[in-house]
Amino acid sequence: MNSSSANPNPTPLDGTDPWPRNISIIGAAGLVGSTVASQLYLAAIGANLYLQDRKENVLTSHVIDLSDAGVLRNIETPQLHIESPPDGEADLVIVAASAPETPDGDRRAFLENNAKILESLVPQIQQQLSDRGIVLLLSNPVDVLADWLCSEFDFDRSRVLGYALNDSARFRQAIARELQVPVSSVHSVVYGEHGKGQVPIMSNVHVAGERTLFTPIQQSRILEDVHQWFSRWSQLKSGRSSGWATGVGTALLVEQLATGQSTIATASTSTVEGLGETFMALPLKYVNNLIQVSKPDVTGPEFQQLQASCESIQSAARTISFVK
């Protein structure tokens, strides 16, 4: 049987040293955390993966399994560690720890429990993070938690991100279903809040490289498809999150950041005029060790929707009152 080798660690487009070298994953035993770990490992991203979880036996089994997969793919790096990274040496701390998914409601139903979990992890994150390290949150509601984390604790807003690519993936699928075209031919994005306040950018959709406009009926069907995704998922009552998509997407996001490509992530809105100060999905790049958020290319009405998302996220973050 022939074995294939993984690609080398991605090199930034500006020629600087590869980033990130040391990646910490907190909550690595669960569905999301373990999938993130496996995707980063199989893509050969980073020099060291530090996996942490209370369920150390599960974590150990994951590492054994991943190590076997690494042999099949001839992977030499990253090295797998079941421990915290050395103090102050994590270039990227990924927080995958989360309360169990429950049916019904919306993503904000997880807010209080996930905020309590995040609060308990703050000292661990602060101890691990390097001076120029980035925190990447995966727990929902990701934008509200990012705002709250930076408001309540001593985290630099410009160095905190949240995962948000799944919304754009679902938007692309909805467009592909409506137009009966391959999803690979569709380029479209979602900005704003992760959840009910998301803003699918209908004004900037490209199919097979061509800008595409929709009739009001088409647009209505596409938006209905997008906005009903979470209720359709909840009705399954599966007790799991969309962990595989999040794992694949997180590895893709890290690779895009590492190579200076444009991507979408939940990020600080403070540098975008007219959005105030919170967190939401926006276009950005990671260049010269800095997260550079761009003003989104949207219409006036779409920007007004983003402003409404800002207010909604800010309001939700202020409802978290159990701390102190």
RAVEN-V266793 format. One record per pair of residues at least 12 apart in sequence whose C-alpha atoms are under 8 Angstrom apart, sorted by sequence separation. I is the first residue (numbers start at 0). GAP is how many residues later the second one is. D is the distance in whole Angstrom. If there is no record, write none. Layout:
I:GAP:D + I:GAP:D
This chain:
24:12:7 + 36:12:8 + 187:12:8 + 188:12:6 + 252:12:8 + 266:12:5 + 267:12:7 + 281:12:7 + 282:12:7 + 187:13:7 + 265:13:6 + 266:13:6 + 281:13:8 + 282:13:6 + 36:14:8 + 98:14:6 + 145:14:7 + 171:14:6 + 187:14:8 + 265:14:5 + 266:14:6 + 281:14:7 + 98:15:6 + 145:15:7 + 171:15:7 + 264:15:8 + 265:15:4 + 266:15:6 + 97:16:6 + 145:16:7 + 171:16:6 + 187:16:7 + 188:16:8 + 264:16:5 + 265:16:6 + 62:17:7 + 170:17:7 + 171:17:8 + 187:17:5 + 201:17:8 + 263:17:6 + 264:17:6 + 98:18:8 + 170:18:7 + 186:18:6 + 187:18:7 + 263:18:5 + 264:18:7 + 97:19:7 + 142:19:7 + 170:19:7 + 185:19:7 + 186:19:5 + 263:19:5 + 264:19:7 + 96:20:7 + 141:20:6 + 167:20:7 + 168:20:8 + 185:20:6 + 186:20:6 + 262:20:6 + 263:20:6 + 96:21:8 + 141:21:7 + 167:21:5 + 185:21:5 + 261:21:7 + 262:21:6 + 271:21:8 + 59:22:7 + 166:22:8 + 167:22:5 + 184:22:5 + 185:22:6 + 186:22:8 + 261:22:6 + 262:22:6 + 270:22:7 + 271:22:7 + 272:22:8 + 22:23:7 + 27:23:6 + 28:23:8 + 58:23:7 + 136:23:8 + 166:23:6 + 184:23:5 + 199:23:8 + 261:23:5 + 271:23:6 + 21:24:6 + 24:24:7 + 26:24:8 + 27:24:6 + 28:24:6 + 134:24:6 + 135:24:6 + 136:24:6 + 137:24:6 + 184:24:8 + 260:24:6 + 268:24:8 + 19:25:8 + 20:25:4 + 21:25:6 + 22:25:6 + 23:25:6 + 24:25:6 + 25:25:6 + 26:25:6 + 27:25:6 + 40:25:8 + 113:25:7 + 133:25:5 + 134:25:5 + 135:25:5 + 136:25:5 + 137:25:6 + 259:25:6 + 260:25:7 + 267:25:8 + 19:26:5 + 20:26:5 + 21:26:5 + 22:26:5 + 23:26:5 + 24:26:5 + 25:26:5 + 26:26:5 + 28:26:7 + 113:26:7 + 132:26:7 + 133:26:6 + 134:26:6 + 135:26:5 + 136:26:6 + 259:26:5 + 266:26:7 + 18:27:7 + 19:27:8 + 20:27:6 + 21:27:6 + 22:27:6 + 23:27:6 + 24:27:6 + 25:27:6 + 26:27:8 + 28:27:8 + 131:27:8 + 133:27:7 + 135:27:7 + 166:27:7 + 258:27:8 + 259:27:6 + 21:28:8 + 23:28:8 + 33:28:7 + 37:28:7 + 41:28:7 + 256:28:6 + 257:28:7 + 28:29:6 + 40:29:8 + 47:29:7 + 48:29:6 + 50:29:7 + 110:29:7 + 170:29:7 + 256:29:5 + 279:29:8 + 28:30:5 + 46:30:6 + 47:30:5 + 48:30:6 + 49:30:6 + 50:30:6 + 51:30:6 + 109:30:6 + 110:30:6 + 114:30:7 + 118:30:8 + 163:30:7 + 256:30:8 + 279:30:7 + 27:31:7 + 41:31:8 + 43:31:7 + 45:31:7 + 46:31:4 + 47:31:5 + 48:31:5 + 49:31:5 + 50:31:5 + 51:31:6 + 109:31:7 + 121:31:8 + 166:31:8 + 195:31:7 + 274:31:7 + 278:31:7 + 44:32:8 + 45:32:5 + 46:32:6 + 47:32:6 + 48:32:6 + 49:32:6 + 50:32:6 + 51:32:7 + 92:32:7 + 107:32:7 + 167:32:8 + 274:32:6 + 277:32:6 + 28:33:7 + 41:33:7 + 43:33:6 + 44:33:7 + 47:33:7 + 49:33:6 + 50:33:7 + 106:33:6 + 107:33:6 + 273:33:7 + 276:33:8 + 8:34:8 + 43:34:6 + 49:34:6 + 106:34:6 + 110:34:8 + 275:34:7 + 278:34:8 + 7:35:8 + 8:35:5 + 9:35:7 + 49:35:6 + 92:35:8 + 274:35:7 + 277:35:7 + 5:36:7 + 6:36:6 + 7:36:6 + 8:36:5 + 40:36:8 + 92:36:7 + 277:36:6 + 5:37:6 + 6:37:6 + 7:37:8 + 8:37:6 + 40:37:6 + 91:37:7 + 5:38:6 + 8:38:8 + 87:38:8 + 89:38:6 + 90:38:7 + 87:39:6 + 88:39:6 + 89:39:5 + 90:39:6 + 86:40:6 + 87:40:5 + 88:40:6 + 89:40:5 + 92:40:8 + 94:40:8 + 177:40:7 + 86:41:5 + 87:41:5 + 88:41:5 + 90:41:7 + 91:41:6 + 92:41:6 + 93:41:6 + 94:41:6 + 95:41:7 + 96:41:8 + 97:41:6 + 85:42:7 + 86:42:7 + 87:42:4 + 90:42:4 + 91:42:5 + 92:42:5 + 93:42:5 + 94:42:5 + 95:42:5 + 96:42:7 + 97:42:8 + 84:43:6 + 86:43:8 + 87:43:7 + 89:43:6 + 90:43:6 + 91:43:6 + 92:43:6 + 93:43:6 + 94:43:6 + 95:43:6 + 177:43:8 + 83:44:7 + 91:44:7 + 93:44:7 + 94:44:7 + 177:44:7 + 174:47:6 + 173:48:6 + 142:50:7 + 142:51:7 + 170:51:8 + 173:51:6 + 141:52:7 + 173:52:7 + 140:53:7 + 140:54:8 + 170:55:6 + 169:56:6 + 23:60:7 + 23:61:7 + 21:63:7 + 32:63:5 + 31:64:6 + 32:64:7 + 23:66:6 + 5:67:6 + 21:67:7 + 22:67:6 + 25:67:7 + 29:67:8 + 3:68:8 + 4:68:5 + 5:68:7 + 21:68:5 + 22:68:6 + 23:68:6 + 24:68:6 + 25:68:6 + 26:68:7 + 27:68:7 + 2:69:6 + 3:69:5 + 4:69:5 + 5:69:6 + 20:69:8 + 21:69:5 + 22:69:5 + 23:69:5 + 24:69:5 + 25:69:5 + 26:69:5 + 27:69:8 + 2:70:6 + 3:70:7 + 4:70:6 + 20:70:6 + 21:70:7 + 22:70:6 + 23:70:6 + 24:70:6 + 25:70:6 + 26:70:4 + 2:71:7 + 19:71:5 + 22:71:7 + 24:71:7 + 25:71:6 + 26:71:8 + 18:72:7 + 19:72:6 + 190:73:8 + 165:79:7 + 165:80:7 + 164:81:8 + 162:83:8 + 165:83:7 + 164:84:6 + 193:86:8 + 162:87:7 + 192:87:5 + 193:87:7 + 106:88:6 + 164:88:8 + 191:88:5 + 192:88:6 + 105:89:7 + 190:89:7 + 191:89:5 + 162:90:8 + 190:90:5 + 191:90:7 + 189:91:7 + 190:91:6 + 190:92:8 + 203:93:8 + 203:94:7 + 202:95:7 + 202:96:7 + 200:97:7 + 164:99:6 + 163:100:7 + 164:100:7 + 163:101:5 + 200:101:7 + 162:102:5 + 163:102:6 + 161:103:6 + 162:103:6 + 198:103:7 + 160:104:6 + 161:104:4 + 160:105:5 + 161:105:7 + 160:106:5 + 198:106:7 + 159:107:7 + 160:107:8 + 198:107:7 + 159:108:8 + 157:109:8 + 157:110:6 + 156:111:6 + 196:111:8 + 197:111:7 + 196:112:5 + 192:113:8 + 191:114:5 + 190:115:7 + 196:115:8 + 192:116:6 + 163:117:6 + 191:117:6 + 192:117:8 + 191:118:8 + 192:120:7 + 142:123:6 + 105:124:7 + 141:124:7 + 142:124:8 + 105:125:8 + 103:127:7 + 103:130:6 + 102:131:5 + 103:131:7 + 146:131:5 + 158:131:8 + 101:132:8 + 102:132:7 + 146:132:6 + 157:132:8 + 158:132:7 + 102:133:8 + 145:133:7 + 157:133:7 + 102:134:5 + 101:135:7 + 142:135:8 + 143:135:7 + 102:136:7 + 142:136:5 + 101:137:6 + 142:137:5 + 100:138:5 + 142:138:8 + 99:139:7 + 100:139:6 + 99:140:7 + 100:140:6 + 131:157:7 + 146:166:8 + 146:167:7 + 143:169:5 + 147:169:5 + 142:170:7 + 143:170:7 + 146:170:6 + 147:170:7 + 143:172:6 + 144:172:7 + 147:172:8 + 143:173:5 + 118:204:8 + 114:205:8 + 34:208:7 + 38:208:6 + 42:208:8 + 111:208:7 + 30:209:8 + 31:209:8 + 34:209:6 + 38:209:6 + 30:210:8 + 31:210:8 + 35:210:7 + 36:210:8 + 44:210:7 + 31:211:4 + 34:211:8 + 35:211:4 + 39:211:5 + 30:212:6 + 31:212:7 + 34:212:5 + 35:212:7 + 38:212:6 + 30:213:8 + 33:213:8 + 34:213:7 + 31:214:7 + 32:214:7 + 35:214:6 + 31:215:6 + 35:215:6 + 19:238:7 + 18:239:5 + 17:240:7 + 9:245:7 + 11:246:6 + 12:246:5 + 13:246:8 + 10:247:7 + 11:247:4 + 12:247:6 + 9:248:7 + 10:248:6 + 11:248:6 + 9:249:6 + 15:272:8 + 13:273:8 + 13:274:8
